[in-house]
Amino acid sequence: MSSHSTLSAEESDVCARVKRLGYGKSKTIRLYGEEYVAVSDPFFEGGGVALRVTTKRDPCVQILRLPVTILQSVVGRSFVSAAQSEPVPHL
């Protein structure tokens, strides 16, 4: 997991843009047919952007990686393609 202090300016900007889209702490998010409550702001994880979330069915905090289409709407395909080429660590 990346810490906020080690984010590049570009990564910080991407996370801020994702947050402005409504993917931030205390927001309710509906993805993959499930309703999530964000308990963190967006952060970089495994070559993408993720949030810590809970659900009504499972109050345990889990990491939810946001779909690439959200990142494409925030930045451009070139940034997303570069992020996807990085290896994804196993959790």
N, C-alpha and C positions, 0 to 999 in steps of 0.2 A: 504494500500500500504506500502510495506517495503521501508525504506530509505536505501541508500547505506551504511551509517555509522553503521547500525545495522545488516548487513549481516554477517553470520558466514563465516569462511574461505572457507568452502566447498561450500556454496552458491555463494560466490564471484568467486570461481573457475568455477562453473557451468555456471554462467553468462558470464564469460570471454570466455569459450569454445563455448558457443552458439554464441557469438559475432564473434568469429573466423570463424564460419560456414557461416557467411554472414548476420546474423540477428542483425545488429547494426545500429546506428544512420546514417541517410542519405542514407541507402540502400533501394533498391526497392525489395519487397518480393512478391512472387505470392503464395497465399494460398487460398483454398476454392473457386477457380475460380475467385478470385479478386486480383487486383494488389494494394499493399499497399506501402507507403513510411514511413519508420521508422523515428520518430522524437525523439526517445530516444534509449538508449542502453537497453539491456535486464535487467529485474528486477523480483524478486519473487512476485507473486500475487496469492492469493487463492490456495496455494498448488502447483503452477506451475510457469512457466516462461512466462512473457508477455513483450510486447513492446507497447509504445504509437505510434500510426500510424494515417495517413490520407489516403484518396483515392482521385482519380480524381473526382469522383462523389460527395464526401462529404469531404470538407476541414476541418471539425471539428475534433479535436483530439479524438481518441477513444482508448480503451485498447484492444489489440489483444493477447489472450492467445495462445501460441505456442502449436502445437500438441504434445502429449506424445511421439510419435515416434521420434521427434527431440531430446527430452531429453534422450530417450533410446539410441540414437546414440552417445550422448555426455558422458553420465555416464553409469550406469548400471541399470538393472531392479530393483535392491533392493532399490536404492535411489528414483527412480520414484514411486515405489509402496508405499514407506513411505510417499512421498509427496502427493500422491493421497488419503491417508487415513485421511489427515487433512480436517476439514470442510471448505467448500468454502463459503466465505462471499458473500452476495448479494450486488450488486452495485446499 
